[in-house]
Each structure stands twice: as structure tokens, then as C-alpha cells.
Amino acid sequence: MSKNRVSRRQFLNYTLTGVGGFMAAGMLMPMVRFAVDPVLQAAGESDFIPTKQKVAEVTETPTRVDYTFEQQDAWYTSEVTGTAWVYKDEKGEIVALSPVCKHLGCVVDWNTDKSNPDHFYCPCHGGLYTKDGTNVPGTPPAAPLDVYPYTEKDGFLYLGKAEPRKEA
């Protein structure tokens, strides 16, 4: 037996504090798990997204390539459609350009402006880009189109996340 006796009031305080702590932990743990769970999920995915475009079929004319991928935002998963303009340059290298205009984010099209053939044209404010994605001076865009890194796997084109031009 201990020399320090616990009074009834101290015993009741210790008991209620312990029970209250267990109850609070029981309520808080699911909330903490709910908040932290998406961060702890292992993605295990590649940074490159597959497209249906065969690398052997890429020509020197820019072609619109649409691709879909699943995007997860915390607990909500949605299917997103992306687009790229893909062609082979004079060296035979694949070039994949973002269709998003650097002026206000409109979507550019290839060869749709009759007065400027063989250019990417932004219909929102008349922005022009050359075939390699460089902005034409005197038009609204202040920067060239972003470029997608790419890789080839099983003969198909895989695109990464669009990046700004390094030489710009």
C-alpha cells in the first residue's frame, strides 16, 4: 500500500479525465485518418500519360492528339481529357505542343487562320504562333507555347506534364 492516499475527489478527477481522453481520442482518430488518408495513399504511377497516337504515324503536319487520364483530387476521382499538337520536325524529332495560348489561356488551332497559313492561331485575340510554337512578334501572346516531354512505349506516344520552353 502506498503512503500517499488518493482522496475520493482525486480518484474521480483521474477517472473522468481518463475516460474523457479515451472518448475524445475515439472521436478524433477517424477525423484525423479521414484528413490524412489521401496523403498516405501510394500513387505508384508514371508521370507519363499514354495516348492512342502511334509514333510511326506522326507526320510533319501538326496533328491534334487527345488523351484521357484519371485525376484525383483528395477523395474525388474524375476523368480528364487533355490535348496536344504533335508533329515531327526537320530532324525527325517528335514535338508535342500544348494547345493553351500563353496570352489568356484560350485553345489554339493549327492552320485555321486563312490570312496566316501554317501557323497556330488563337481565335480569342488573334494570337499567332509559328509551327514550332514560337509566338509571332506583334501579336498578343508574350511567350511561346509550352512543350510536353514525351516518351515512346510499345510504339505509342506517352506525354508528360507541359513545361515552359527552356530557351524562352
C-alpha positions as CSV (number, residue, x, y, z in Angstrom):
1,M,0.0,0.0,0.0
2,S,1.2,3.5,-0.8
3,K,1.9,6.1,1.8
4,N,0.2,8.8,-0.4
5,R,-3.5,8.2,-0.1
6,V,-5.8,9.2,-3.0
7,S,-8.8,11.1,-2.0
8,R,-12.2,10.3,-3.5
9,R,-12.1,13.7,-5.3
10,Q,-8.7,13.0,-6.9
11,F,-9.8,9.4,-7.9
12,L,-12.9,10.9,-9.5
13,N,-10.8,13.5,-11.3
14,Y,-8.3,10.9,-12.6
15,T,-11.1,8.6,-13.7
16,L,-13.2,11.3,-15.5
17,T,-10.1,12.7,-17.2
18,G,-9.0,9.2,-18.4
19,V,-12.5,8.3,-19.7
20,G,-12.9,11.7,-21.3
21,G,-9.5,11.4,-23.0
22,F,-10.4,8.0,-24.4
23,M,-13.7,9.3,-25.7
24,A,-12.0,12.3,-27.3
25,A,-9.4,10.1,-29.0
26,G,-12.2,7.8,-30.2
27,M,-13.9,10.7,-31.9
28,L,-10.8,12.4,-33.2
29,M,-8.9,9.4,-34.7
30,P,-11.4,8.8,-37.5
31,M,-11.4,12.6,-38.4
32,V,-7.6,12.6,-38.4
33,R,-7.5,9.5,-40.5
34,F,-10.0,11.0,-42.9
35,A,-7.9,14.1,-43.4
36,V,-4.6,12.4,-43.7
37,D,-5.5,9.3,-45.7
38,P,-5.2,10.7,-49.2
39,V,-1.7,11.9,-48.4
40,L,-0.6,8.5,-47.3
41,Q,-2.0,6.7,-50.4
42,A,0.8,5.5,-52.7
43,A,0.3,6.6,-56.2
44,G,2.8,4.3,-57.9
45,E,2.0,5.8,-61.3
46,S,4.2,7.1,-64.0
47,D,4.5,10.8,-64.8
48,F,3.8,10.0,-68.5
49,I,0.2,9.5,-69.8
50,P,-0.5,7.1,-72.7
51,T,-2.1,8.4,-75.8
52,K,-3.6,6.4,-78.7
53,Q,-1.2,8.0,-81.1
54,K,1.3,5.6,-82.7
55,V,4.8,7.1,-83.0
56,A,5.2,5.6,-86.5
57,E,2.1,7.6,-87.7
58,V,3.3,11.0,-86.6
59,T,3.9,13.2,-89.6
60,E,5.4,16.7,-90.3
61,T,2.0,18.3,-90.1
62,P,0.8,19.1,-86.6
63,T,-2.0,16.7,-85.5
64,R,-4.3,17.1,-82.6
65,V,-3.9,14.3,-80.1
66,D,-6.5,13.9,-77.4
67,Y,-5.8,11.7,-74.4
68,T,-7.7,10.9,-71.2
69,F,-6.4,10.2,-67.7
70,E,-7.8,9.9,-64.2
71,Q,-7.2,12.9,-62.0
72,Q,-7.6,12.5,-58.2
73,D,-8.5,15.5,-56.1
74,A,-8.4,14.2,-52.5
75,W,-11.3,11.8,-52.4
76,Y,-12.8,12.7,-55.8
77,T,-11.6,10.9,-58.9
78,S,-12.6,12.3,-62.3
79,E,-11.6,11.5,-65.9
80,V,-9.9,14.5,-67.7
81,T,-9.3,14.9,-71.4
82,G,-6.1,16.6,-72.5
83,T,-4.9,17.7,-75.9
84,A,-1.6,18.2,-77.6
85,W,-0.4,19.2,-81.0
86,V,2.1,16.6,-82.2
87,Y,4.4,16.5,-85.3
88,K,7.9,15.7,-86.4
89,D,10.4,18.5,-87.0
90,E,13.0,18.7,-89.8
91,K,15.4,16.4,-87.8
92,G,12.7,13.8,-87.4
93,E,12.3,14.5,-83.7
94,I,8.8,14.5,-82.2
95,V,7.5,17.8,-81.0
96,A,4.4,17.9,-78.7
97,L,3.0,21.4,-78.0
98,S,0.4,22.5,-75.5
99,P,-2.7,24.0,-77.2
100,V,-3.1,26.6,-74.4
101,C,-2.4,30.1,-75.6
102,K,0.0,32.0,-73.3
103,H,-2.0,35.2,-73.6
104,L,-5.3,34.4,-71.8
105,G,-5.4,30.6,-71.9
106,C,-7.6,30.1,-75.0
107,V,-7.1,27.0,-77.2
108,V,-5.1,27.4,-80.3
109,D,-5.7,25.6,-83.6
110,W,-3.4,24.7,-86.4
111,N,-3.8,26.4,-89.8
112,T,-7.3,27.8,-89.2
113,D,-6.5,31.5,-90.0
114,K,-6.7,32.0,-93.8
115,S,-4.5,35.1,-93.7
116,N,-1.7,33.3,-91.9
117,P,-1.4,29.7,-93.2
118,D,0.8,27.2,-91.4
119,H,0.5,28.9,-88.1
120,F,-1.1,28.1,-84.8
121,Y,-4.0,30.6,-84.4
122,C,-5.7,31.7,-81.2
123,P,-9.2,32.9,-82.1
124,C,-9.8,34.9,-78.8
125,H,-7.5,37.8,-79.6
126,G,-5.8,36.9,-82.9
127,G,-2.7,35.4,-81.3
128,L,-0.2,33.7,-83.7
129,Y,2.5,31.0,-83.2
130,T,4.8,29.5,-85.7
131,K,4.9,25.8,-86.3
132,D,7.5,25.3,-83.6
133,G,5.3,27.1,-81.1
134,T,7.2,30.4,-81.0
135,N,5.0,33.4,-80.6
136,V,4.9,35.8,-83.5
137,P,6.0,39.3,-82.5
138,G,3.3,41.9,-82.6
139,T,0.5,39.5,-81.6
140,P,-0.9,39.2,-78.1
141,P,1.0,36.1,-76.8
142,A,4.0,37.1,-74.8
143,A,5.6,33.7,-74.6
144,P,5.9,30.5,-76.8
145,L,3.6,27.5,-76.3
146,D,4.5,25.0,-73.6
147,V,6.1,21.8,-74.6
148,Y,5.2,18.3,-73.5
149,P,8.1,15.9,-72.6
150,Y,7.4,12.6,-74.3
151,T,8.5,9.0,-74.4
152,E,7.7,6.0,-76.6
153,K,6.4,2.7,-75.2
154,D,5.3,-0.2,-77.2
155,G,5.1,2.0,-80.3
156,F,2.7,4.5,-78.7
157,L,3.3,8.1,-77.6
158,Y,3.3,8.9,-73.9
159,L,3.1,12.6,-72.8
160,G,4.3,14.2,-69.6
161,K,3.2,17.4,-67.9
162,A,3.5,20.5,-70.1
163,E,6.6,22.6,-69.3
164,P,7.5,26.2,-70.4
165,R,10.2,26.4,-73.0
166,K,13.7,26.4,-71.7
167,E,15.1,28.6,-74.4
168,A,12.4,31.3,-73.9
